[in-house]
Amino acid sequence: MAELVRTNDPAMISVIEGLLTSAEIPYHVADRNMSVLDGLLQVIQVRILVPDEQIADARELLVEAELGDWISA
């Protein structure tokens, strides 16, 4: 699995989950529960992971949706 996005913005997580679901790209949201425990410190951020073989498609999807700035380096 490759990291696509790392954020604690719940609205952005929801938007990206919707885009990936619509495009039928499987994904996993990691550390969702840990980020809640962390609160506002943002030491632990939620990570959206996609299969290695679909990371290019997922990145392209976000760029086309004008969300390219959210892609993890």
mmCIF file of the N, C-alpha and C atoms, coordinates in Angstrom:
data_MODEL
# 
_entry.id   MODEL 
# 
loop_
_atom_site.group_PDB 
_atom_site.id 
_atom_site.type_symbol 
_atom_site.label_atom_id 
_atom_site.label_alt_id 
_atom_site.label_comp_id 
_atom_site.label_asym_id 
_atom_site.label_entity_id 
_atom_site.label_seq_id 
_atom_site.pdbx_PDB_ins_code 
_atom_site.Cartn_x 
_atom_site.Cartn_y 
_atom_site.Cartn_z 
_atom_site.occupancy 
_atom_site.B_iso_or_equiv 
_atom_site.pdbx_formal_charge 
_atom_site.auth_seq_id 
_atom_site.auth_comp_id 
_atom_site.auth_asym_id 
_atom_site.auth_atom_id 
_atom_site.pdbx_PDB_model_num 
ATOM 1   N N  . MET A 1 1  ? 0.847   -1.176 0.000   1.00 0.00 ? 1  MET A N  1 
ATOM 2   C CA . MET A 1 1  ? 0.000   0.000  0.000   1.00 0.00 ? 1  MET A CA 1 
ATOM 3   C C  . MET A 1 1  ? 0.893   1.241  0.000   1.00 0.00 ? 1  MET A C  1 
ATOM 4   N N  . ALA A 1 2  ? 0.452   2.239  -0.749  1.00 0.00 ? 2  ALA A N  1 
ATOM 5   C CA . ALA A 1 2  ? 1.183   3.494  -0.857  1.00 0.00 ? 2  ALA A CA 1 
ATOM 6   C C  . ALA A 1 2  ? 0.342   4.619  -0.283  1.00 0.00 ? 2  ALA A C  1 
ATOM 7   N N  . GLU A 1 3  ? 1.009   5.544  0.386   1.00 0.00 ? 3  GLU A N  1 
ATOM 8   C CA . GLU A 1 3  ? 0.309   6.673  0.985   1.00 0.00 ? 3  GLU A CA 1 
ATOM 9   C C  . GLU A 1 3  ? -0.075  7.681  -0.092  1.00 0.00 ? 3  GLU A C  1 
ATOM 10  N N  . LEU A 1 4  ? -1.346  8.003  -0.132  1.00 0.00 ? 4  LEU A N  1 
ATOM 11  C CA . LEU A 1 4  ? -1.852  8.986  -1.080  1.00 0.00 ? 4  LEU A CA 1 
ATOM 12  C C  . LEU A 1 4  ? -1.965  10.355 -0.417  1.00 0.00 ? 4  LEU A C  1 
ATOM 13  N N  . VAL A 1 5  ? -2.574  10.400 0.759   1.00 0.00 ? 5  VAL A N  1 
ATOM 14  C CA . VAL A 1 5  ? -2.820  11.660 1.466   1.00 0.00 ? 5  VAL A CA 1 
ATOM 15  C C  . VAL A 1 5  ? -2.606  11.453 2.958   1.00 0.00 ? 5  VAL A C  1 
ATOM 16  N N  . ARG A 1 6  ? -2.119  12.513 3.616   1.00 0.00 ? 6  ARG A N  1 
ATOM 17  C CA . ARG A 1 6  ? -1.977  12.515 5.079   1.00 0.00 ? 6  ARG A CA 1 
ATOM 18  C C  . ARG A 1 6  ? -2.577  13.828 5.572   1.00 0.00 ? 6  ARG A C  1 
ATOM 19  N N  . THR A 1 7  ? -3.643  13.745 6.362   1.00 0.00 ? 7  THR A N  1 
ATOM 20  C CA . THR A 1 7  ? -4.326  14.932 6.862   1.00 0.00 ? 7  THR A CA 1 
ATOM 21  C C  . THR A 1 7  ? -5.213  14.581 8.047   1.00 0.00 ? 7  THR A C  1 
ATOM 22  N N  . ASN A 1 8  ? -5.614  15.585 8.775   1.00 0.00 ? 8  ASN A N  1 
ATOM 23  C CA . ASN A 1 8  ? -6.617  15.409 9.821   1.00 0.00 ? 8  ASN A CA 1 
ATOM 24  C C  . ASN A 1 8  ? -7.872  16.198 9.491   1.00 0.00 ? 8  ASN A C  1 
ATOM 25  N N  . ASP A 1 9  ? -7.999  16.674 8.271   1.00 0.00 ? 9  ASP A N  1 
ATOM 26  C CA . ASP A 1 9  ? -9.169  17.430 7.832   1.00 0.00 ? 9  ASP A CA 1 
ATOM 27  C C  . ASP A 1 9  ? -10.285 16.439 7.486   1.00 0.00 ? 9  ASP A C  1 
ATOM 28  N N  . PRO A 1 10 ? -11.308 16.307 8.349   1.00 0.00 ? 10 PRO A N  1 
ATOM 29  C CA . PRO A 1 10 ? -12.347 15.293 8.119   1.00 0.00 ? 10 PRO A CA 1 
ATOM 30  C C  . PRO A 1 10 ? -13.129 15.521 6.832   1.00 0.00 ? 10 PRO A C  1 
ATOM 31  N N  . ALA A 1 11 ? -13.315 16.763 6.437   1.00 0.00 ? 11 ALA A N  1 
ATOM 32  C CA . ALA A 1 11 ? -14.036 17.039 5.187   1.00 0.00 ? 11 ALA A CA 1 
ATOM 33  C C  . ALA A 1 11 ? -13.227 16.557 3.990   1.00 0.00 ? 11 ALA A C  1 
ATOM 34  N N  . MET A 1 12 ? -11.918 16.803 4.002   1.00 0.00 ? 12 MET A N  1 
ATOM 35  C CA . MET A 1 12 ? -11.079 16.376 2.885   1.00 0.00 ? 12 MET A CA 1 
ATOM 36  C C  . MET A 1 12 ? -10.993 14.861 2.824   1.00 0.00 ? 12 MET A C  1 
ATOM 37  N N  . ILE A 1 13 ? -10.916 14.218 3.962   1.00 0.00 ? 13 ILE A N  1 
ATOM 38  C CA . ILE A 1 13 ? -10.892 12.750 3.990   1.00 0.00 ? 13 ILE A CA 1 
ATOM 39  C C  . ILE A 1 13 ? -12.163 12.203 3.355   1.00 0.00 ? 13 ILE A C  1 
ATOM 40  N N  . SER A 1 14 ? -13.297 12.780 3.697   1.00 0.00 ? 14 SER A N  1 
ATOM 41  C CA . SER A 1 14 ? -14.576 12.341 3.149   1.00 0.00 ? 14 SER A CA 1 
ATOM 42  C C  . SER A 1 14 ? -14.635 12.549 1.637   1.00 0.00 ? 14 SER A C  1 
ATOM 43  N N  . VAL A 1 15 ? -14.170 13.689 1.165   1.00 0.00 ? 15 VAL A N  1 
ATOM 44  C CA . VAL A 1 15 ? -14.179 13.973 -0.277  1.00 0.00 ? 15 VAL A CA 1 
ATOM 45  C C  . VAL A 1 15 ? -13.301 12.967 -1.024  1.00 0.00 ? 15 VAL A C  1 
ATOM 46  N N  . ILE A 1 16 ? -12.113 12.725 -0.492  1.00 0.00 ? 16 ILE A N  1 
ATOM 47  C CA . ILE A 1 16 ? -11.188 11.799 -1.156  1.00 0.00 ? 16 ILE A CA 1 
ATOM 48  C C  . ILE A 1 16 ? -11.730 10.376 -1.132  1.00 0.00 ? 16 ILE A C  1 
ATOM 49  N N  . GLU A 1 17 ? -12.344 9.971  -0.023  1.00 0.00 ? 17 GLU A N  1 
ATOM 50  C CA . GLU A 1 17 ? -12.965 8.647  0.031   1.00 0.00 ? 17 GLU A CA 1 
ATOM 51  C C  . GLU A 1 17 ? -14.054 8.533  -1.035  1.00 0.00 ? 17 GLU A C  1 
ATOM 52  N N  . GLY A 1 18 ? -14.853 9.570  -1.212  1.00 0.00 ? 18 GLY A N  1 
ATOM 53  C CA . GLY A 1 18 ? -15.899 9.559  -2.230  1.00 0.00 ? 18 GLY A CA 1 
ATOM 54  C C  . GLY A 1 18 ? -15.334 9.451  -3.633  1.00 0.00 ? 18 GLY A C  1 
ATOM 55  N N  . LEU A 1 19 ? -14.273 10.189 -3.907  1.00 0.00 ? 19 LEU A N  1 
ATOM 56  C CA . LEU A 1 19 ? -13.647 10.129 -5.232  1.00 0.00 ? 19 LEU A CA 1 
ATOM 57  C C  . LEU A 1 19 ? -13.086 8.736  -5.511  1.00 0.00 ? 19 LEU A C  1 
ATOM 58  N N  . LEU A 1 20 ? -12.393 8.178  -4.539  1.00 0.00 ? 20 LEU A N  1 
ATOM 59  C CA . LEU A 1 20 ? -11.797 6.851  -4.729  1.00 0.00 ? 20 LEU A CA 1 
ATOM 60  C C  . LEU A 1 20 ? -12.876 5.785  -4.901  1.00 0.00 ? 20 LEU A C  1 
ATOM 61  N N  . THR A 1 21 ? -13.941 5.881  -4.126  1.00 0.00 ? 21 THR A N  1 
ATOM 62  C CA . THR A 1 21 ? -15.045 4.928  -4.249  1.00 0.00 ? 21 THR A CA 1 
ATOM 63  C C  . THR A 1 21 ? -15.684 5.025  -5.623  1.00 0.00 ? 21 THR A C  1 
ATOM 64  N N  . SER A 1 22 ? -15.930 6.243  -6.087  1.00 0.00 ? 22 SER A N  1 
ATOM 65  C CA . SER A 1 22 ? -16.539 6.448  -7.411  1.00 0.00 ? 22 SER A CA 1 
ATOM 66  C C  . SER A 1 22 ? -15.662 5.903  -8.527  1.00 0.00 ? 22 SER A C  1 
ATOM 67  N N  . ALA A 1 23 ? -14.354 6.034  -8.354  1.00 0.00 ? 23 ALA A N  1 
ATOM 68  C CA . ALA A 1 23 ? -13.411 5.552  -9.374  1.00 0.00 ? 23 ALA A CA 1 
ATOM 69  C C  . ALA A 1 23 ? -13.097 4.069  -9.199  1.00 0.00 ? 23 ALA A C  1 
ATOM 70  N N  . GLU A 1 24 ? -13.709 3.436  -8.200  1.00 0.00 ? 24 GLU A N  1 
ATOM 71  C CA . GLU A 1 24 ? -13.485 2.013  -7.902  1.00 0.00 ? 24 GLU A CA 1 
ATOM 72  C C  . GLU A 1 24 ? -12.019 1.708  -7.615  1.00 0.00 ? 24 GLU A C  1 
ATOM 73  N N  . ILE A 1 25 ? -11.364 2.635  -6.926  1.00 0.00 ? 25 ILE A N  1 
ATOM 74  C CA . ILE A 1 25 ? -9.985  2.421  -6.486  1.00 0.00 ? 25 ILE A CA 1 
ATOM 75  C C  . ILE A 1 25 ? -10.051 2.024  -5.015  1.00 0.00 ? 25 ILE A C  1 
ATOM 76  N N  . PRO A 1 26 ? -9.588  0.824  -4.683  1.00 0.00 ? 26 PRO A N  1 
ATOM 77  C CA . PRO A 1 26 ? -9.635  0.400  -3.279  1.00 0.00 ? 26 PRO A CA 1 
ATOM 78  C C  . PRO A 1 26 ? -8.703  1.265  -2.430  1.00 0.00 ? 26 PRO A C  1 
ATOM 79  N N  . TYR A 1 27 ? -9.079  1.465  -1.184  1.00 0.00 ? 27 TYR A N  1 
ATOM 80  C CA . TYR A 1 27 ? -8.267  2.290  -0.296  1.00 0.00 ? 27 TYR A CA 1 
ATOM 81  C C  . TYR A 1 27 ? -8.447  1.825  1.143   1.00 0.00 ? 27 TYR A C  1 
ATOM 82  N N  . HIS A 1 28 ? -7.552  2.289  1.973   1.00 0.00 ? 28 HIS A N  1 
ATOM 83  C CA . HIS A 1 28 ? -7.626  2.012  3.406   1.00 0.00 ? 28 HIS A CA 1 
ATOM 84  C C  . HIS A 1 28 ? -7.309  3.312  4.135   1.00 0.00 ? 28 HIS A C  1 
ATOM 85  N N  . VAL A 1 29 ? -8.110  3.645  5.143   1.00 0.00 ? 29 VAL A N  1 
ATOM 86  C CA . VAL A 1 29 ? -7.853  4.826  5.958   1.00 0.00 ? 29 VAL A CA 1 
ATOM 87  C C  . VAL A 1 29 ? -7.167  4.353  7.237   1.00 0.00 ? 29 VAL A C  1 
ATOM 88  N N  . ALA A 1 30 ? -5.902  4.724  7.393   1.00 0.00 ? 30 ALA A N  1 
ATOM 89  C CA . ALA A 1 30 ? -5.109  4.291  8.539   1.00 0.00 ? 30 ALA A CA 1 
ATOM 90  C C  . ALA A 1 30 ? -5.041  5.394  9.591   1.00 0.00 ? 30 ALA A C  1 
ATOM 91  N N  . ASP A 1 31 ? -4.983  5.007  10.819  1.00 0.00 ? 31 ASP A N  1 
ATOM 92  C CA . ASP A 1 31 ? -4.793  5.907  11.958  1.00 0.00 ? 31 ASP A CA 1 
ATOM 93  C C  . ASP A 1 31 ? -5.979  6.829  12.226  1.00 0.00 ? 31 ASP A C  1 
ATOM 94  N N  . ARG A 1 32 ? -7.158  6.496  11.708  1.00 0.00 ? 32 ARG A N  1 
ATOM 95  C CA . ARG A 1 32 ? -8.328  7.356  11.947  1.00 0.00 ? 32 ARG A CA 1 
ATOM 96  C C  . ARG A 1 32 ? -8.618  7.463  13.448  1.00 0.00 ? 32 ARG A C  1 
ATOM 97  N N  . ASN A 1 33 ? -8.589  6.355  14.159  1.00 0.00 ? 33 ASN A N  1 
ATOM 98  C CA . ASN A 1 33 ? -8.888  6.381  15.588  1.00 0.00 ? 33 ASN A CA 1 
ATOM 99  C C  . ASN A 1 33 ? -7.770  7.021  16.404  1.00 0.00 ? 33 ASN A C  1 
ATOM 100 N N  . MET A 1 34 ? -6.545  6.847  15.990  1.00 0.00 ? 34 MET A N  1 
ATOM 101 C CA . MET A 1 34 ? -5.424  7.447  16.712  1.00 0.00 ? 34 MET A CA 1 
ATOM 102 C C  . MET A 1 34 ? -5.444  8.965  16.596  1.00 0.00 ? 34 MET A C  1 
ATOM 103 N N  . SER A 1 35 ? -5.849  9.492  15.455  1.00 0.00 ? 35 SER A N  1 
ATOM 104 C CA . SER A 1 35 ? -5.880  10.945 15.281  1.00 0.00 ? 35 SER A CA 1 
ATOM 105 C C  . SER A 1 35 ? -6.930  11.576 16.188  1.00 0.00 ? 35 SER A C  1 
ATOM 106 N N  . VAL A 1 36 ? -8.007  10.846 16.487  1.00 0.00 ? 36 VAL A N  1 
ATOM 107 C CA . VAL A 1 36 ? -9.032  11.356 17.399  1.00 0.00 ? 36 VAL A CA 1 
ATOM 108 C C  . VAL A 1 36 ? -8.459  11.456 18.811  1.00 0.00 ? 36 VAL A C  1 
ATOM 109 N N  . LEU A 1 37 ? -7.686  10.472 19.210  1.00 0.00 ? 37 LEU A N  1 
ATOM 110 C CA . LEU A 1 37 ? -7.066  10.502 20.532  1.00 0.00 ? 37 LEU A CA 1 
ATOM 111 C C  . LEU A 1 37 ? -6.064  11.639 20.658  1.00 0.00 ? 37 LEU A C  1 
ATOM 112 N N  . ASP A 1 38 ? -5.399  11.919 19.558  1.00 0.00 ? 38 ASP A N  1 
ATOM 113 C CA . ASP A 1 38 ? -4.371  12.955 19.532  1.00 0.00 ? 38 ASP A CA 1 
ATOM 114 C C  . ASP A 1 38 ? -4.980  14.342 19.653  1.00 0.00 ? 38 ASP A C  1 
ATOM 115 N N  . GLY A 1 39 ? -6.201  14.521 19.185  1.00 0.00 ? 39 GLY A N  1 
ATOM 116 C CA . GLY A 1 39 ? -6.877  15.815 19.265  1.00 0.00 ? 39 GLY A CA 1 
ATOM 117 C C  . GLY A 1 39 ? -6.290  16.842 18.320  1.00 0.00 ? 39 GLY A C  1 
ATOM 118 N N  . LEU A 1 40 ? -6.096  18.021 18.805  1.00 0.00 ? 40 LEU A N  1 
ATOM 119 C CA . LEU A 1 40 ? -5.647  19.124 17.963  1.00 0.00 ? 40 LEU A CA 1 
ATOM 120 C C  . LEU A 1 40 ? -4.130  19.185 17.792  1.00 0.00 ? 40 LEU A C  1 
ATOM 121 N N  . LEU A 1 41 ? -3.399  18.312 18.450  1.00 0.00 ? 41 LEU A N  1 
ATOM 122 C CA . LEU A 1 41 ? -1.944  18.357 18.343  1.00 0.00 ? 41 LEU A CA 1 
ATOM 123 C C  . LEU A 1 41 ? -1.457  17.981 16.947  1.00 0.00 ? 41 LEU A C  1 
ATOM 124 N N  . GLN A 1 42 ? -2.181  17.170 16.254  1.00 0.00 ? 42 GLN A N  1 
ATOM 125 C CA . GLN A 1 42 ? -1.896  16.705 14.899  1.00 0.00 ? 42 GLN A CA 1 
ATOM 126 C C  . GLN A 1 42 ? -0.550  16.003 14.776  1.00 0.00 ? 42 GLN A C  1 
ATOM 127 N N  . VAL A 1 43 ? -0.129  15.358 15.854  1.00 0.00 ? 43 VAL A N  1 
ATOM 128 C CA . VAL A 1 43 ? 1.092   14.566 15.788  1.00 0.00 ? 43 VAL A CA 1 
ATOM 129 C C  . VAL A 1 43 ? 0.840   13.330 14.933  1.00 0.00 ? 43 VAL A C  1 
ATOM 130 N N  . ILE A 1 44 ? -0.314  12.729 15.093  1.00 0.00 ? 44 ILE A N  1 
ATOM 131 C CA . ILE A 1 44 ? -0.694  11.554 14.316  1.00 0.00 ? 44 ILE A CA 1 
ATOM 132 C C  . ILE A 1 44 ? -1.779  11.979 13.329  1.00 0.00 ? 44 ILE A C  1 
ATOM 133 N N  . GLN A 1 45 ? -1.487  11.875 12.049  1.00 0.00 ? 45 GLN A N  1 
ATOM 134 C CA . GLN A 1 45 ? -2.464  12.246 11.035  1.00 0.00 ? 45 GLN A CA 1 
ATOM 135 C C  . GLN A 1 45 ? -3.048  11.001 10.376  1.00 0.00 ? 45 GLN A C  1 
ATOM 136 N N  . VAL A 1 46 ? -4.257  11.145 9.882   1.00 0.00 ? 46 VAL A N  1 
ATOM 137 C CA . VAL A 1 46 ? -4.919  10.072 9.145   1.00 0.00 ? 46 VAL A CA 1 
ATOM 138 C C  . VAL A 1 46 ? -4.207  9.919  7.806   1.00 0.00 ? 46 VAL A C  1 
ATOM 139 N N  . ARG A 1 47 ? -4.005  8.670  7.396   1.00 0.00 ? 47 ARG A N  1 
ATOM 140 C CA . ARG A 1 47 ? -3.371  8.394  6.109   1.00 0.00 ? 47 ARG A CA 1 
ATOM 141 C C  . ARG A 1 47 ? -4.345  7.626  5.231   1.00 0.00 ? 47 ARG A C  1 
ATOM 142 N N  . ILE A 1 48 ? -4.469  8.054  3.998   1.00 0.00 ? 48 ILE A N  1 
ATOM 143 C CA . ILE A 1 48 ? -5.268  7.314  3.024   1.00 0.00 ? 48 ILE A CA 1 
ATOM 144 C C  . ILE A 1 48 ? -4.283  6.558  2.150   1.00 0.00 ? 48 ILE A C  1 
ATOM 145 N N  . LEU A 1 49 ? -4.421  5.239  2.164   1.00 0.00 ? 49 LEU A N  1 
ATOM 146 C CA . LEU A 1 49 ? -3.521  4.351  1.439   1.00 0.00 ? 49 LEU A CA 1 
ATOM 147 C C  . LEU A 1 49 ? -4.255  3.680  0.286   1.00 0.00 ? 49 LEU A C  1 
ATOM 148 N N  . VAL A 1 50 ? -3.552  3.491  -0.826  1.00 0.00 ? 50 VAL A N  1 
ATOM 149 C CA . VAL A 1 50 ? -4.102  2.765  -1.975  1.00 0.00 ? 50 VAL A CA 1 
ATOM 150 C C  . VAL A 1 50 ? -3.088  1.704  -2.394  1.00 0.00 ? 50 VAL A C  1 
ATOM 151 N N  . PRO A 1 51 ? -3.532  0.663  -3.114  1.00 0.00 ? 51 PRO A N  1 
ATOM 152 C CA . PRO A 1 51 ? -2.594  -0.351 -3.576  1.00 0.00 ? 51 PRO A CA 1 
ATOM 153 C C  . PRO A 1 51 ? -1.491  0.276  -4.436  1.00 0.00 ? 51 PRO A C  1 
ATOM 154 N N  . ASP A 1 52 ? -0.285  -0.253 -4.300  1.00 0.00 ? 52 ASP A N  1 
ATOM 155 C CA . ASP A 1 52 ? 0.864   0.276  -5.046  1.00 0.00 ? 52 ASP A CA 1 
ATOM 156 C C  . ASP A 1 52 ? 0.593   0.395  -6.537  1.00 0.00 ? 52 ASP A C  1 
ATOM 157 N N  . GLU A 1 53 ? -0.099  -0.589 -7.080  1.00 0.00 ? 53 GLU A N  1 
ATOM 158 C CA . GLU A 1 53 ? -0.320  -0.604 -8.526  1.00 0.00 ? 53 GLU A CA 1 
ATOM 159 C C  . GLU A 1 53 ? -1.378  0.412  -8.971  1.00 0.00 ? 53 GLU A C  1 
ATOM 160 N N  . GLN A 1 54 ? -2.042  1.057  -8.031  1.00 0.00 ? 54 GLN A N  1 
ATOM 161 C CA . GLN A 1 54 ? -3.075  2.037  -8.387  1.00 0.00 ? 54 GLN A CA 1 
ATOM 162 C C  . GLN A 1 54 ? -2.769  3.449  -7.882  1.00 0.00 ? 54 GLN A C  1 
ATOM 163 N N  . ILE A 1 55 ? -1.564  3.654  -7.362  1.00 0.00 ? 55 ILE A N  1 
ATOM 164 C CA . ILE A 1 55 ? -1.220  4.968  -6.825  1.00 0.00 ? 55 ILE A CA 1 
ATOM 165 C C  . ILE A 1 55 ? -1.197  6.034  -7.924  1.00 0.00 ? 55 ILE A C  1 
ATOM 166 N N  . ALA A 1 56 ? -0.725  5.692  -9.105  1.00 0.00 ? 56 ALA A N  1 
ATOM 167 C CA . ALA A 1 56 ? -0.685  6.677  -10.199 1.00 0.00 ? 56 ALA A CA 1 
ATOM 168 C C  . ALA A 1 56 ? -2.100  7.098  -10.586 1.00 0.00 ? 56 ALA A C  1 
ATOM 169 N N  . ASP A 1 57 ? -3.011  6.134  -10.677 1.00 0.00 ? 57 ASP A N  1 
ATOM 170 C CA . ASP A 1 57 ? -4.406  6.462  -11.004 1.00 0.00 ? 57 ASP A CA 1 
ATOM 171 C C  . ASP A 1 57 ? -5.042  7.323  -9.916  1.00 0.00 ? 57 ASP A C  1 
ATOM 172 N N  . ALA A 1 58 ? -4.754  7.014  -8.654  1.00 0.00 ? 58 ALA A N  1 
ATOM 173 C CA . ALA A 1 58 ? -5.322  7.774  -7.546  1.00 0.00 ? 58 ALA A CA 1 
ATOM 174 C C  . ALA A 1 58 ? -4.786  9.198  -7.534  1.00 0.00 ? 58 ALA A C  1 
ATOM 175 N N  . ARG A 1 59 ? -3.496  9.356  -7.797  1.00 0.00 ? 59 ARG A N  1 
ATOM 176 C CA . ARG A 1 59 ? -2.918  10.702 -7.855  1.00 0.00 ? 59 ARG A CA 1 
ATOM 177 C C  . ARG A 1 59 ? -3.517  11.504 -8.998  1.00 0.00 ? 59 ARG A C  1 
ATOM 178 N N  . GLU A 1 60 ? -3.665  10.872 -10.147 1.00 0.00 ? 60 GLU A N  1 
ATOM 179 C CA . GLU A 1 60 ? -4.264  11.541 -11.301 1.00 0.00 ? 60 GLU A CA 1 
ATOM 180 C C  . GLU A 1 60 ? -5.700  11.966 -10.985 1.00 0.00 ? 60 GLU A C  1 
ATOM 181 N N  . LEU A 1 61 ? -6.430  11.123 -10.300 1.00 0.00 ? 61 LEU A N  1 
ATOM 182 C CA . LEU A 1 61 ? -7.811  11.433 -9.908  1.00 0.00 ? 61 LEU A CA 1 
ATOM 183 C C  . LEU A 1 61 ? -7.857  12.697 -9.052  1.00 0.00 ? 61 LEU A C  1 
ATOM 184 N N  . LEU A 1 62 ? -6.948  12.801 -8.077  1.00 0.00 ? 62 LEU A N  1 
ATOM 185 C CA . LEU A 1 62 ? -6.926  13.980 -7.220  1.00 0.00 ? 62 LEU A CA 1 
ATOM 186 C C  . LEU A 1 62 ? -6.509  15.232 -7.986  1.00 0.00 ? 62 LEU A C  1 
ATOM 187 N N  . VAL A 1 63 ? -5.562  15.095 -8.896  1.00 0.00 ? 63 VAL A N  1 
ATOM 188 C CA . VAL A 1 63 ? -5.140  16.246 -9.705  1.00 0.00 ? 63 VAL A CA 1 
ATOM 189 C C  . VAL A 1 63 ? -6.294  16.736 -10.559 1.00 0.00 ? 63 VAL A C  1 
ATOM 190 N N  . GLU A 1 64 ? -7.017  15.818 -11.187 1.00 0.00 ? 64 GLU A N  1 
ATOM 191 C CA . GLU A 1 64 ? -8.158  16.188 -12.017 1.00 0.00 ? 64 GLU A CA 1 
ATOM 192 C C  . GLU A 1 64 ? -9.259  16.857 -11.194 1.00 0.00 ? 64 GLU A C  1 
ATOM 193 N N  . ALA A 1 65 ? -9.372  16.505 -9.912  1.00 0.00 ? 65 ALA A N  1 
ATOM 194 C CA . ALA A 1 65 ? -10.376 17.100 -9.026  1.00 0.00 ? 65 ALA A CA 1 
ATOM 195 C C  . ALA A 1 65 ? -9.837  18.379 -8.371  1.00 0.00 ? 65 ALA A C  1 
ATOM 196 N N  . GLU A 1 66 ? -8.678  18.835 -8.839  1.00 0.00 ? 66 GLU A N  1 
ATOM 197 C CA . GLU A 1 66 ? -8.019  20.039 -8.306  1.00 0.00 ? 66 GLU A CA 1 
ATOM 198 C C  . GLU A 1 66 ? -7.676  19.904 -6.827  1.00 0.00 ? 66 GLU A C  1 
ATOM 199 N N  . LEU A 1 67 ? -7.308  18.688 -6.440  1.00 0.00 ? 67 LEU A N  1 
ATOM 200 C CA . LEU A 1 67 ? -6.889  18.405 -5.073  1.00 0.00 ? 67 LEU A CA 1 
ATOM 201 C C  . LEU A 1 67 ? -5.437  17.930 -5.022  1.00 0.00 ? 67 LEU A C  1 
ATOM 202 N N  . GLY A 1 68 ? -4.683  18.244 -6.065  1.00 0.00 ? 68 GLY A N  1 
ATOM 203 C CA . GLY A 1 68 ? -3.312  17.784 -6.161  1.00 0.00 ? 68 GLY A CA 1 
ATOM 204 C C  . GLY A 1 68 ? -2.413  18.276 -5.034  1.00 0.00 ? 68 GLY A C  1 
ATOM 205 N N  . ASP A 1 69 ? -2.762  19.407 -4.430  1.00 0.00 ? 69 ASP A N  1 
ATOM 206 C CA . ASP A 1 69 ? -1.959  19.939 -3.323  1.00 0.00 ? 69 ASP A CA 1 
ATOM 207 C C  . ASP A 1 69 ? -2.024  19.052 -2.080  1.00 0.00 ? 69 ASP A C  1 
ATOM 208 N N  . TRP A 1 70 ? -3.014  18.183 -2.007  1.00 0.00 ? 70 TRP A N  1 
ATOM 209 C CA . TRP A 1 70 ? -3.191  17.315 -0.845  1.00 0.00 ? 70 TRP A CA 1 
ATOM 210 C C  . TRP A 1 70 ? -2.391  16.014 -0.949  1.00 0.00 ? 70 TRP A C  1 
ATOM 211 N N  . ILE A 1 71 ? -1.835  15.722 -2.116  1.00 0.00 ? 71 ILE A N  1 
ATOM 212 C CA . ILE A 1 71 ? -1.110  14.468 -2.329  1.00 0.00 ? 71 ILE A CA 1 
ATOM 213 C C  . ILE A 1 71 ? 0.163   14.460 -1.504  1.00 0.00 ? 71 ILE A C  1 
ATOM 214 N N  . SER A 1 72 ? 0.421   13.360 -0.816  1.00 0.00 ? 72 SER A N  1 
ATOM 215 C CA . SER A 1 72 ? 1.658   13.202 -0.044  1.00 0.00 ? 72 SER A CA 1 
ATOM 216 C C  . SER A 1 72 ? 2.847   13.121 -0.984  1.00 0.00 ? 72 SER A C  1 
ATOM 217 N N  . ALA A 1 73 ? 3.941   13.663 -0.543  1.00 0.00 ? 73 ALA A N  1 
ATOM 218 C CA . ALA A 1 73 ? 5.167   13.661 -1.367  1.00 0.00 ? 73 ALA A CA 1 
ATOM 219 C C  . ALA A 1 73 ? 5.760   12.291 -1.459  1.00 0.00 ? 73 ALA A C  1 
# 
